[in-house]
Amino acid sequence: MSSSLPDLVDIDAPIFTVTVAARLAGMHPQTLRTYDRMGLVVPRRTKGLGRRYSPKDVRKLRLIQSLSQEEGINLNGIKRIIELNDALDAAAERITQLTELIQALTLDEHVARVFTAGMEGVSFGRTRTRTNLRALSA
């Protein structure tokens, strides 16, 4: 998708109408409406309830078309693949966040290596530095 659009376009920006998104994905607009009803690709809605697709949605539509036509996977299988892919992406993002948190904590000179955790936060060593767990996990 990035090869056909400038890098300045936010991939999550809902900018394409159903007709334009269908053309970009090589599908009929009615197919996109069906996928919306099935929950495969759910576009954002305008105040007038018109569908608006993002570049990311168009990429997902192309994936669906490829899995269906080239791999012979039915729509229920495609839906499951997309759900698993989304879960994998979320897990990868969480791993990145936790890695950054660990790096920040290990670089902090005021944080001891031994700590205790409770509902109120985390206590580090003798310094009694408290960090809110909810803030760390956000």
TORMI-692145 format. One line per field, with one value per residue (C-alpha): residue in three letters; x, y, z. Coordinates in Angstrom, 2 decimals, always signed. Example, Ala and Ser with C-alpha at 12.3 -4.5 7.8 and 13.67 -1.06 7.14 Angstrom:
<nodes>
res: (ALA;SER)
u: (+12.30;+13.67)
v: (-4.50;-1.06)
w: (+7.80;+7.14)
</nodes>
This chain:
<nodes>
res: (MET;SER;SER;SER;LEU;PRO;ASP;LEU;VAL;ASP;ILE;ASP;ALA;PRO;ILE;PHE;THR;VAL;THR;VAL;ALA;ALA;ARG;LEU;ALA;GLY;MET;HIS;PRO;GLN;THR;LEU;ARG;THR;TYR;ASP;ARG;MET;GLY;LEU;VAL;VAL;PRO;ARG;ARG;THR;LYS;GLY;LEU;GLY;ARG;ARG;TYR;SER;PRO;LYS;ASP;VAL;ARG;LYS;LEU;ARG;LEU;ILE;GLN;SER;LEU;SER;GLN;GLU;GLU;GLY;ILE;ASN;LEU;ASN;GLY;ILE;LYS;ARG;ILE;ILE;GLU;LEU;ASN;ASP;ALA;LEU;ASP;ALA;ALA;ALA;GLU;ARG;ILE;THR;GLN;LEU;THR;GLU;LEU;ILE;GLN;ALA;LEU;THR;LEU;ASP;GLU;HIS;VAL;ALA;ARG;VAL;PHE;THR;ALA;GLY;MET;GLU;GLY;VAL;SER;PHE;GLY;ARG;THR;ARG;THR;ARG;THR;ASN;LEU;ARG;ALA;LEU;SER;ALA)
u: (+0.00;+2.79;+4.17;+1.01;+0.43;+2.77;+4.29;+2.59;-0.82;-1.85;-2.60;-5.47;-7.09;-10.62;-10.30;-11.77;-15.43;-16.75;-16.49;-12.87;-11.85;-13.50;-11.64;-8.31;-8.92;-10.14;-13.58;-17.21;-18.56;-21.27;-18.54;-17.17;-20.64;-20.94;-17.54;-18.64;-21.78;-19.67;-17.16;-14.23;-13.40;-15.42;-14.85;-15.43;-18.64;-19.26;-21.92;-24.27;-23.36;-21.34;-18.50;-14.92;-12.03;-8.42;-5.35;-5.00;-8.56;-7.74;-4.66;-6.87;-9.36;-6.52;-5.43;-8.97;-9.14;-5.79;-6.65;-10.00;-9.04;-5.45;-5.48;-9.10;-9.84;-13.50;-14.65;-14.93;-11.32;-10.25;-12.01;-10.11;-6.79;-7.44;-8.36;-5.15;-3.10;-4.61;-3.87;-0.29;+0.13;-1.25;+1.11;+4.09;+3.17;+2.88;+6.28;+7.78;+6.21;+7.44;+10.92;+11.09;+9.87;+12.50;+15.21;+14.05;+13.98;+17.39;+18.95;+17.52;+20.33;+17.87;+16.12;+17.43;+17.38;+15.24;+11.65;+8.30;+4.98;+1.54;-1.74;-0.45;+2.57;+6.13;+8.67;+12.29;+14.89;+15.66;+14.92;+11.19;+10.61;+7.02;+5.82;+2.16;+1.71;-1.23;+0.91;+3.66;+1.28;-0.56)
v: (+0.00;+2.42;+2.06;+3.58;+6.33;+8.97;+8.26;+11.41;+9.70;+8.30;+4.62;+4.77;+7.93;+7.21;+8.95;+6.69;+6.31;+2.81;+3.33;+4.49;+1.80;-0.86;+0.38;+0.42;-3.12;-4.40;-5.31;-4.37;-1.83;-4.31;-6.74;-4.14;-3.63;-7.39;-7.54;-4.67;-6.57;-9.68;-7.73;-8.55;-4.91;-2.39;+1.15;+4.28;+6.20;+9.83;+11.81;+10.93;+7.21;+6.95;+4.47;+5.78;+3.40;+3.95;+2.82;+0.12;-1.05;-1.19;-3.29;-5.65;-5.85;-6.81;-9.50;-10.88;-10.99;-12.75;-15.32;-15.99;-16.11;-17.33;-19.55;-20.75;-19.88;-19.30;-16.09;-17.68;-18.86;-15.43;-13.80;-16.07;-15.34;-11.60;-11.96;-13.89;-11.39;-8.50;-10.31;-10.92;-7.23;-6.20;-8.62;-7.31;-3.75;-4.75;-6.48;-3.26;-1.24;-3.64;-3.76;+0.04;+0.02;-2.52;-0.50;+2.68;+0.99;-0.62;+2.66;+4.59;+4.91;+5.48;+2.18;-0.80;-4.21;-5.73;-4.57;-5.54;-5.09;-4.53;-2.95;+0.47;+0.34;-0.93;-0.35;-0.46;-1.54;+0.74;+3.91;+3.31;+4.84;+4.14;+3.88;+3.41;+0.06;+1.35;+4.16;+1.70;-0.63;+2.09)
w: (+0.00;+0.82;-2.71;-4.20;-1.63;-0.26;+3.16;+4.44;+4.44;+7.83;+7.20;+9.70;+8.27;+6.98;+3.62;+0.91;+0.04;-0.57;-4.33;-4.22;-1.72;-3.87;-6.93;-5.04;-3.78;-7.15;-5.81;-6.32;-3.79;-2.75;-1.70;+0.71;+2.17;+2.67;+4.36;+6.63;+7.68;+8.34;+10.40;+8.12;+7.34;+9.31;+8.02;+10.05;+9.49;+8.65;+10.49;+7.63;+8.18;+4.95;+4.99;+4.96;+4.45;+5.44;+3.49;+6.15;+5.38;+1.66;+2.46;+4.46;+1.55;-0.78;+1.68;+1.82;-1.96;-2.18;+0.49;-1.13;-4.80;-4.73;-1.63;-1.80;+1.83;+2.72;+4.43;+7.89;+7.59;+6.40;+9.35;+11.74;+10.00;+10.32;+14.02;+14.69;+12.70;+14.68;+17.96;+16.84;+15.95;+19.37;+21.13;+19.17;+20.12;+23.79;+23.65;+22.25;+25.07;+27.74;+26.24;+26.31;+29.92;+30.95;+29.22;+30.95;+34.35;+33.98;+32.85;+35.79;+38.36;+41.20;+40.76;+42.67;+41.04;+43.79;+43.98;+45.42;+43.69;+45.09;+44.11;+45.15;+42.89;+42.76;+45.55;+44.46;+47.00;+49.95;+47.99;+48.39;+44.97;+44.00;+40.47;+39.66;+37.93;+35.90;+34.51;+33.58;+31.77;+29.85)
</nodes>
